[in-house]
């Protein structure tokens, strides 16, 4: 049988009557209250901001403001939305006139088949988490811990492999996975705000990942990126890593050469986690202490403050150096790495 919902939704959107899927909830409730918090400034050398040529995941004014910090912001509440009669078809949710994409490759259908099998549960995954490993680890895994409080967590993505599989095991996650289902009741979570409840879950997750690991303090870890992931090629990555090892006692760690537990053991005691900006740095973020600092090396044509959102959540430091060149190949002066480490030491007391 084909569902009429997407076709009706298209008609309503064309005449201006569409709405978000949460608006169709039969019940809404506040899980955690909103709050006001201070946004600290990032750590960087004078003149770095002026090098920005282009930004990602935010306009240039938004990214610059977040990097400069020094202001108060309102973090919203954590909310729950309970819906009835939601169809899941190949990574897209359909409810009434609304729909939500859950996977980057998912394509909405005008008349998708109505799933015959029924279920209920709590959705914890996000489009961003299904696209980028870092968002999955730092956001969706926190939402999973919240979802467990309200029912069986459900996901639409296939069972993960590699590091994601390792983390699911370490965190005791066992979601119900569906490609197509009719949900008699589906709970959606609005868990974007970094309020006290989300920060507490982040601390508990870090503590669980570090459990049983002996992690003596170390100066730092450089997590290599190479040419993996979305292209951000640091031409002199090996030079920077070697310099940090020889002059400052950093360990050089290739994430592809270790499982998740090995990466946690390597990063847990580090005072500084350094590397090219990207999801692989999240291995360090979930393992390192709140007193530690993340040092990101970024091309000036792809500057982002996304990982600063994660460090701000737990009170970790965030530092950056913008190199010369572009995403296809950029260079970071070693002297600026040395100077930025001095800034971190002065500001963070390391």
Buried (B, 14 or more C-beta within 10 A) or exposed (E): EEBEBBBEBBEBBEEEEBEEBBBBBEEEEEBBEEBEBEBBBBBBBEEBBEBBEEBBEBEEEEBBBBBBBEEEBEBBBBBBBBBBBBBBBBBBBBBBBBBBBBBEEBEBBEEBEBBEEEBBBBBBBBBBBBBBBBBBBBBBBBBBBBBBEBBEBBBBBEEBEEBBEBBBEBBEBEBBEBEBBBBEBBBBBBBBBBBBBBBEBBBEBBEEBBEEBEBEEBBBBBBBBBEBBEEBBBBBBEBBBBBBBEEBEBBBBBBEEBBBBBBBBBBBBBBBBBBBBBBBBBBBBBBBBBEBBBBBBBBBBBBBBBBBBBBBBBEBBBBBBBBEBBBEBBBBEBEBBEBBBEBBEEBBEB
